[in-house]
Amino acid sequence: MSQIETKPTQTIIHLLEPVYNADSRLLILGSFPSVKTRQYGFYYGNPLNRFWPLLATLFHECTPETIAERYTFLLRHHIAMYDSIYQCDIAGSSDATIRHVIPSDLQPLFAAAPIHRVYCNGATAYRYYQRYHAQKTGIPGVKLPSTSPANARYRLDDLVEAWKAILE
């Protein structure tokens, strides 16, 4: 039995509100918030996750540190943010253990904002976007490499190169 199989799963409901406004043009979707993100109370709250340094590099800004700075940063750059999954059974923060998925409702985002591009932060976010959302939105998702610390294969420079796609 692998270590993943022996960890107990919990049914967790997504507690973070989506970030968007009427000026949002692109949507970045994760899979489901990690334990550290849920504790922090905002997207990509794990200090080892490279998401915020990555975006700061792409937009030539200082890395936003507080929740208010991060929220403002996203809206300033016309970025909406949410996750593909609203509820699931998961062990810790491991995407590999996700089971019994209830997808997020993306309809309010698309009704309120002219989102025309969807970028998925990692393979799991992409897989669930494709399964539950792509047909409804009519927008093909773009799979980008995960910014998670678990994705050690990618250095920050590699992520920057791949994520330049969001600037198009």
Salt bridges, closest charged atoms under 4 A:
GLU61 OE1 - ARG76 NH2 2.56
GLU61 OE2 - HIS77 NE2 2.56
ASP83 OD2 - HIS14 NE2 2.68
ASP89 OD2 - HIS100 ND1 2.74
ASP157 OD2 - ARG155 NH1 3.94
ASP158 OD1 - ARG155 NH2 3.35
GLU161 OE1 - LYS164 NZ 3.16
